[in-house]
Amino acid sequence: MPTAIVTGATGITGTAIVNALVNAPEYTEIYTLSRSQKSPEHPKVKHATLDLQSSADEMCKSLSHIPPVTHIYFCAYLANPDEGEASRINGAMLSNFLEALTKSGQTIELKHFCLTCGLKQYGVHQGQPKNPIYEDDDDSLVWLEQGDRPPNFYYTQQRILEKHAADHHNKWAWVVTYPQDVIGFAKANFMNLTTSLGLYCAISKELEGSKLIFPGNKTNYLSFNNWTSARVHAEFCLWAGKTPNANNQRFNVSNGDAQSWQDMWPRLAARYGCNIPEKMFPAGDERKAYPGYEMSYTKLHDRPPIAEVAAKIGLKDEFKPSEIFCQINLQEWAKRPEVVKAWETLRDRYGLDQGSWDGATWDFSTFVLGRNYSLIGSMSKARKLGWTGYADTWDEFQRTFKELEDAKMLPPAANL
Ligand SMILES: NC(=O)c1ccc[n+]([C@@H]2O[C@H](COP(=O)([O-])OP(=O)(O)OC[C@H]3O[C@@H](n4cnc5c(N)ncnc54)[C@H](OP(=O)(O)O)[C@@H]3O)[C@@H](O)[C@H]2O)c1
């Protein structure tokens, strides 16, 4: 019978994997690891505190209480704004953990190691990629390591994992996943779009006029994107763990539909009882703040990833740097006295968790709402191997809003 360890078990991807394992009858024991919060109680789940930043020998002590497992799901992540530091920290967390597993004899029964990475594999944080994005695209699009590119901690982690497996005669298989912007439940994690979006909508309803203004830009509003439900990603990881054809490979993981803000923003307005201004963006291409607000603007890398193949696709010298432009600067918006007051009113009225506001990830939302390009990751590779998972993105947003409402992270939209 399979048994599992989940690292980063209390994060947005880890929580969903623990839930999927609890619901998978074949898994008999699940060991969850993180530093601060605990996993929800369940007879199959045992939580242990483990700091992945400690030495391999230290980790061995914590692991010695855990019997050898068959599957490991690695979802731990420590954010750092410096990409070199992020690589060093997240690389060391994985490599020390692998060393500790081997030293402690944990790998005796191990069959499968699943590492969660993300679509930043394709440099999507540096600008416009070539769409759709395939796992076997030209190397210059999949491993962006041209001299002027910043380090990428996903590359560091994947090389560590592959080398460790090879050094141990590939006795166990690995899979790496590339989820897109994740829709899921977690408390005070680094990248949580649904919590920030729900707070923005609920506060907009509370403010005078109840206008739901799209904080990003018109290009983004009209673009197409995929999203990744943490639930679908978790199902994918479990599927990969029992699909030998998928062994030692990398996969994009998204819901399977294409979505856009032009479709979901009116749905959000209806859910929160807000109205959308009839002319929500300034005329023309000029970057302007929404009247009465401050804007935010960041120019991305000089060469967006698609520039690497510009000549090959007949568009030599066509690509300018991409940008992140928001007509409402979300960090500044969240400091406005009327916004803070609206949050406090909602918090007190519905007994909400202050951590939801304090941990809101306005930076990440700025990236998701303010980029000026589409992101479509192809799911064909997994589908050809038999993956049939699917979710409707708007359904997943609604389901997650409800989960966050039940946990007092968001006010109940139906009562606003
Ligand atoms: N969130 C998204 O929208 C998104 C999108 C695409 C890709 N990804 C990728 O998915 C991967 C997982 O990220 P996530 O968003 O699920 O992370 P997350 O929600 O921020 O959770 C991180 C988890 O790691 C644990 N952790 C952090 N430092 C630790 C340490 N030193 N020792 C032990 N545990 C530690 C945290 O618990 P404690 O702090 O309590 O230890 C938490 O359980 C990352 O590679 C991320 O880039 C995320």
The ligand as a Tripos MOL2 file, in Angstrom:
@<TRIPOS>MOLECULE
LIG
   48    52     1     0     0
SMALL
NO_CHARGES

@<TRIPOS>ATOM
      1 N1          1.2030   29.8530   -5.3130 N.am      1 LIG1
      2 C1          1.1600   29.9250   -6.6320 C.2       1 LIG1
      3 O1          0.2780   30.5890   -7.2240 O.2       1 LIG1
      4 C2          2.1800   29.1660   -7.4560 C.ar      1 LIG1
      5 C3          2.0780   29.2120   -8.8640 C.ar      1 LIG1
      6 C4          2.9790   28.4930   -9.6380 C.ar      1 LIG1
      7 C5          4.0080   27.7650   -9.0380 C.ar      1 LIG1
      8 N2          4.1090   27.7740   -7.6720 N.ar      1 LIG1
      9 C6          5.2360   27.0050   -7.0920 C.3       1 LIG1
     10 O2          4.7660   25.9600   -6.2710 O.3       1 LIG1
     11 C7          5.8200   25.5880   -5.3540 C.3       1 LIG1
     12 C8          5.2050   25.4710   -3.9780 C.3       1 LIG1
     13 O3          4.7800   26.7830   -3.6180 O.3       1 LIG1
     14 P1          3.4350   27.1320   -2.8380 P.3       1 LIG1
     15 O4          2.8800   28.3770   -3.4860 O.co2     1 LIG1
     16 O5          2.5870   25.9390   -2.6480 O.co2     1 LIG1
     17 O6          4.1000   27.5590   -1.4510 O.3       1 LIG1
     18 P2          3.4210   28.2170   -0.1610 P.3       1 LIG1
     19 O7          1.9420   28.2120   -0.2900 O.co2     1 LIG1
     20 O8          4.1100   29.5220    0.0550 O.co2     1 LIG1
     21 O9          3.8220   27.2030    0.9830 O.3       1 LIG1
     22 C9          5.1630   26.9520    1.3010 C.3       1 LIG1
     23 C10         5.2270   25.7510    2.2250 C.3       1 LIG1
     24 O10         6.6020   25.4880    2.4950 O.3       1 LIG1
     25 C11         6.8030   25.4050    3.9140 C.3       1 LIG1
     26 N3          8.1590   25.8430    4.2210 N.ar      1 LIG1
     27 C12         8.7280   27.0400    3.9160 C.ar      1 LIG1
     28 N4          9.9750   27.0830    4.4020 N.ar      1 LIG1
     29 C13        10.1970   25.8970    5.0180 C.ar      1 LIG1
     30 C14        11.3020   25.3440    5.7250 C.ar      1 LIG1
     31 N5         12.4360   26.0300    5.9120 N.pl3     1 LIG1
     32 N6         11.1770   24.1130    6.2580 N.ar      1 LIG1
     33 C15        10.0490   23.3970    6.1030 C.ar      1 LIG1
     34 N7          8.9790   23.8560    5.4330 N.ar      1 LIG1
     35 C16         9.0460   25.0930    4.9010 C.ar      1 LIG1
     36 C17         5.7080   26.3490    4.4660 C.3       1 LIG1
     37 O11         5.3690   26.0540    5.8030 O.3       1 LIG1
     38 P3          6.1270   26.7770    7.0280 P.3       1 LIG1
     39 O12         6.4080   28.1880    6.5990 O.co2     1 LIG1
     40 O13         5.1730   26.6400    8.1580 O.co2     1 LIG1
     41 O14         7.3380   25.9820    7.2280 O.co2     1 LIG1
     42 C18         4.5450   25.9740    3.5760 C.3       1 LIG1
     43 O15         3.9330   24.7720    4.0170 O.3       1 LIG1
     44 C19         6.8870   26.6860   -5.4810 C.3       1 LIG1
     45 O16         7.9220   26.2360   -6.2960 O.3       1 LIG1
     46 C20         6.1500   27.8220   -6.1710 C.3       1 LIG1
     47 O17         7.0160   28.6690   -6.8990 O.3       1 LIG1
     48 C21         3.2090   28.4250   -6.8780 C.ar      1 LIG1
@<TRIPOS>BOND
     1     1     2 1
     2     2     3 2
     3     2     4 1
     4     4     5 ar
     5     4    48 ar
     6     5     6 ar
     7     6     7 ar
     8     7     8 ar
     9     8     9 1
    10     8    48 ar
    11     9    10 1
    12     9    46 1
    13    10    11 1
    14    11    12 1
    15    11    44 1
    16    12    13 1
    17    13    14 1
    18    14    15 2
    19    14    16 1
    20    14    17 1
    21    17    18 1
    22    18    19 2
    23    18    20 1
    24    18    21 1
    25    21    22 1
    26    22    23 1
    27    23    24 1
    28    23    42 1
    29    24    25 1
    30    25    26 1
    31    25    36 1
    32    26    27 ar
    33    26    35 ar
    34    27    28 ar
    35    28    29 ar
    36    29    30 ar
    37    29    35 ar
    38    30    31 1
    39    30    32 ar
    40    32    33 ar
    41    33    34 ar
    42    34    35 ar
    43    36    37 1
    44    36    42 1
    45    37    38 1
    46    38    39 2
    47    38    40 1
    48    38    41 1
    49    42    43 1
    50    44    45 1
    51    44    46 1
    52    46    47 1
@<TRIPOS>SUBSTRUCTURE
     1 LIG1         1 GROUP 0 **** ****
